[in-house]
């Protein structure tokens, strides 16, 4: 099976597993490695960013979060963004629609600063206001939390933050029509945590510079706008999606486990 098909299958399975919490017995309390709304009526796992905010809002050291996210980061770096995250898969779908309606793709480079600023802002706001403020605007929460809630409770009136949620998601969708994975690339506060672990995680991507012909095929398909192949598996922006591995005509780029 080709990497692209395997990745889509993985994303579908991940979406199903995230939404098996239809009874209280299936709501595990385990932190998922993906940006996902724990307030979703069917959510089976806790959101990493929501969980972190809860600890910070109570002015407590997030030992559980540090241990869980530390384990995820060490094992796979940012691979969860490319293979499991439901909101990442949603962006892939939106961009595929953009290609079909022939929306011009904007080839912008990845840069780390916006997501770092957002991460520290999320933590600071949770501490100062003692609340999970980011959850009130999170576009993933809109898609997997707010929409399912109002579908199941249509009599509930839309509040102020519901409109903010919808506006943020609408902006992300619009930008994603033009820019691959725009949320993952520039804004995701949890993705950057995994990204910083790319240089030491067990799973990585490497390239053999002796085989590389500088054809540019890998850079052309990268959804994160990286300088490939030299940034494959190393850059905080690499989501280890494997598109570069699949398209390389010389087998120059490959997955590898660090020893």
C-alpha positions as CSV (number, residue, x, y, z in Angstrom):
1,X,0.0,0.0,0.0
2,X,1.3,3.4,-0.9
3,X,2.2,5.9,1.9
4,X,-0.5,8.3,0.9
5,X,-3.3,5.7,1.1
6,X,-1.9,4.3,4.3
7,X,-1.8,7.8,5.8
8,X,-5.5,8.4,4.8
9,X,-6.5,5.1,6.3
10,X,-4.7,6.0,9.5
11,X,-6.4,9.4,9.7
12,X,-9.9,7.7,9.2
13,X,-9.2,5.2,11.9
14,X,-7.9,7.9,14.2
15,X,-11.1,9.9,13.7
16,X,-13.3,6.9,14.5
17,X,-11.3,6.1,17.6
18,X,-11.4,9.7,18.9
19,X,-15.2,9.6,18.7
20,X,-16.0,6.3,20.4
21,X,-16.8,8.0,23.6
22,X,-20.6,7.7,23.3
23,X,-20.9,6.3,26.9
24,X,-19.1,7.4,30.1
25,X,-17.2,4.1,30.1
26,X,-15.5,4.9,26.9
27,X,-14.3,8.4,28.0
28,X,-10.8,7.4,28.9
29,X,-9.2,10.6,30.3
30,X,-6.1,9.7,28.3
31,X,-4.5,12.7,26.6
32,X,-4.6,12.3,22.8
33,X,-1.4,13.4,20.9
34,X,-3.7,15.4,18.6
35,X,-5.4,18.8,18.8
36,X,-8.9,17.6,19.5
37,X,-11.9,18.9,21.5
38,X,-12.5,17.0,24.8
39,X,-15.8,18.8,25.0
40,X,-17.1,17.0,22.0
41,X,-20.1,14.8,23.0
42,X,-18.4,11.7,21.6
43,X,-14.8,12.5,22.5
44,X,-13.0,9.5,24.1
45,X,-9.8,11.4,25.0
46,X,-8.5,14.6,26.5
47,X,-7.1,17.4,24.4
48,X,-3.4,18.0,25.1
49,X,-3.9,21.8,24.9
50,X,-7.1,21.8,26.9
51,X,-5.5,19.6,29.6
52,X,-2.5,21.8,29.9
53,X,-4.7,24.9,30.3
54,X,-6.6,23.2,33.1
55,X,-3.5,22.5,35.1
56,X,-2.2,26.0,34.5
57,X,-5.5,27.7,35.3
58,X,-5.4,26.0,38.7
59,X,-1.7,27.1,39.1
60,X,-0.6,23.5,39.3
61,X,2.5,21.9,37.7
62,X,1.2,19.7,34.9
63,X,3.1,16.5,35.7
64,X,0.6,14.3,33.9
65,X,0.7,16.5,30.8
66,X,4.5,16.7,30.8
67,X,4.9,12.9,31.2
68,X,2.4,12.1,28.5
69,X,3.4,14.7,25.9
70,X,7.1,14.0,26.7
71,X,6.5,10.3,25.8
72,X,4.7,11.1,22.6
73,X,7.3,13.6,21.6
74,X,10.2,11.2,22.3
75,X,8.5,8.4,20.3
76,X,7.4,10.2,17.2
77,X,8.1,13.9,17.2
78,X,5.5,15.5,15.0
79,X,4.3,12.4,13.2
80,X,0.9,12.6,14.9
81,X,0.2,15.8,13.0
82,X,0.7,14.1,9.7
83,X,-0.9,10.7,10.4
84,X,-3.4,10.9,13.2
85,X,-4.7,14.5,13.9
86,X,-8.4,14.8,12.8
87,X,-8.0,18.6,12.2
88,X,-4.9,18.0,10.1
89,X,-6.9,15.5,8.0
90,X,-9.6,18.1,7.7
91,X,-7.2,20.6,6.3
92,X,-5.9,18.0,3.8
93,X,-9.6,17.6,2.7
94,X,-10.1,21.4,2.4
95,X,-6.9,21.8,0.3
96,X,-7.9,18.9,-2.0
97,X,-11.1,20.8,-2.7
98,X,-9.0,23.9,-3.4
99,X,-7.0,21.9,-6.0
100,X,-10.2,20.6,-7.6
101,X,-11.7,24.0,-8.0
102,X,-8.3,25.2,-9.2
103,X,-7.6,27.7,-6.4
104,X,-4.0,28.9,-6.9
105,X,-1.7,27.4,-4.3
106,X,0.4,29.9,-2.4
107,X,3.9,28.5,-1.9
108,X,4.9,30.1,1.4
109,X,7.8,29.0,3.6
110,X,7.4,27.5,7.1
111,X,8.5,29.7,10.0
112,X,8.3,28.8,13.7
113,X,7.7,32.2,15.4
114,X,3.8,32.5,15.2
115,X,3.1,29.0,16.7
116,X,5.7,29.6,19.5
117,X,4.1,33.0,20.4
118,X,0.6,31.4,20.4
119,X,1.7,28.5,22.6
120,X,3.2,30.8,25.3
121,X,0.2,33.2,25.0
122,X,-2.2,30.2,25.6
123,X,-0.2,29.3,28.7
124,X,0.0,32.9,30.0
125,X,-3.7,33.6,29.5
126,X,-4.7,30.4,31.2
127,X,-2.5,31.4,34.2
128,X,-3.6,35.0,34.4
129,X,-7.4,34.5,33.8
130,X,-7.6,31.0,35.4
131,X,-9.6,29.8,32.4
132,X,-9.1,27.7,29.3
133,X,-9.5,30.7,27.0
134,X,-8.0,29.1,23.9
135,X,-10.7,26.5,23.9
136,X,-13.2,29.2,23.3
137,X,-11.7,30.0,19.9
138,X,-10.0,26.8,18.9
139,X,-11.1,25.8,15.3
140,X,-10.7,22.1,16.0
141,X,-13.1,22.6,18.9
142,X,-15.5,24.3,16.5
143,X,-15.5,21.3,14.1
144,X,-15.4,18.4,16.6
145,X,-17.0,20.0,19.7
146,X,-19.3,22.9,18.9
147,X,-20.9,21.5,15.7
148,X,-21.7,18.1,17.1
149,X,-23.1,19.7,20.3
150,X,-25.5,21.9,18.5
151,X,-26.5,19.1,16.1
152,X,-27.5,17.1,19.2
153,X,-29.0,20.1,21.0
154,X,-30.6,22.2,18.2
155,X,-32.8,24.0,20.7
156,X,-29.7,25.6,22.4
157,X,-29.2,29.3,21.3
158,X,-25.8,30.2,19.8
159,X,-23.8,32.2,22.3
160,X,-21.1,34.9,21.7
161,X,-18.2,32.5,21.7
162,X,-20.0,30.1,19.3
163,X,-19.9,32.9,16.7
164,X,-16.2,33.5,17.5
165,X,-15.6,29.8,17.1
166,X,-17.3,29.7,13.7
167,X,-15.5,32.9,12.5
168,X,-12.1,31.4,13.4
169,X,-12.8,28.2,11.6
170,X,-14.1,30.0,8.6
171,X,-10.9,32.0,8.3
172,X,-8.8,28.9,8.7
173,X,-10.8,27.1,6.0
174,X,-10.5,30.1,3.6
175,X,-6.7,30.3,4.1
176,X,-6.4,26.5,3.7
177,X,-7.9,26.6,0.3
178,X,-4.8,28.6,-0.8
179,X,-2.1,27.3,1.7
180,X,-1.5,23.7,2.6
181,X,-2.0,23.0,6.3
182,X,-2.0,26.7,7.2
183,X,-3.0,26.0,10.8
184,X,-0.4,23.3,11.3
185,X,2.2,25.4,9.5
186,X,1.9,28.7,11.4
187,X,-0.4,28.5,14.4
188,X,-0.9,25.1,16.1
189,X,0.3,25.5,19.7
190,X,0.6,21.8,20.3
191,X,2.2,20.9,17.0
192,X,5.2,23.1,17.7
193,X,5.8,21.2,21.0
194,X,6.1,17.9,19.0
195,X,8.1,19.7,16.3
196,X,10.8,20.7,18.7
197,X,11.3,17.0,19.4
198,X,11.9,16.1,15.8
199,X,15.7,16.3,16.2
200,X,15.7,13.6,18.9
201,X,12.6,11.5,18.5
202,X,12.9,7.8,17.7
203,X,11.0,8.1,14.5
204,X,12.5,10.4,11.9
205,X,13.1,11.0,8.2
206,X,16.5,11.2,6.7
207,X,18.0,11.7,3.2
208,X,21.1,10.4,1.6
209,X,22.8,13.4,0.1
210,X,25.0,11.2,-2.1
211,X,21.8,9.9,-3.9
212,X,20.1,13.3,-4.2
213,X,19.9,14.8,-7.6
214,X,18.2,18.1,-6.5
215,X,15.2,17.4,-8.7
216,X,12.9,19.4,-6.3
217,X,10.1,16.9,-6.3
218,X,10.1,16.6,-2.5
219,X,9.9,20.3,-1.9
220,X,7.1,20.7,-4.4
221,X,4.8,18.3,-2.5
222,X,5.7,19.3,1.1
223,X,2.5,20.6,2.8
224,X,4.5,22.5,5.3
225,X,6.6,24.6,3.0
226,X,10.0,23.2,4.1
227,X,13.3,23.5,2.4
228,X,13.6,19.8,1.4
229,X,15.3,17.5,1.5
230,X,17.7,19.1,4.1
231,X,14.9,19.9,6.6
232,X,13.1,16.5,6.3
233,X,12.7,15.0,9.8
234,X,14.7,17.8,11.3
235,X,12.7,21.0,11.1
236,X,10.1,21.7,13.8
237,X,7.7,22.1,10.9
238,X,8.1,18.5,9.5
239,X,5.0,16.5,10.2
240,X,6.6,13.3,8.9
241,X,3.7,12.8,6.5
242,X,5.9,10.9,4.1
243,X,4.9,12.8,0.9
244,X,8.6,13.4,0.2
245,X,9.5,9.8,0.9
246,X,6.8,8.6,-1.5
247,X,7.6,10.9,-4.4
248,X,11.4,10.7,-4.3
249,X,12.5,9.0,-7.6
250,X,15.8,7.8,-6.2
251,X,14.9,6.5,-2.8
252,X,17.0,9.4,-1.3
253,X,14.5,10.1,1.5
254,X,13.3,7.4,3.9
255,X,11.8,6.8,7.3
256,X,14.3,5.7,10.0
257,X,14.3,4.7,13.7
258,X,17.1,6.4,15.6
259,X,19.2,4.0,17.7
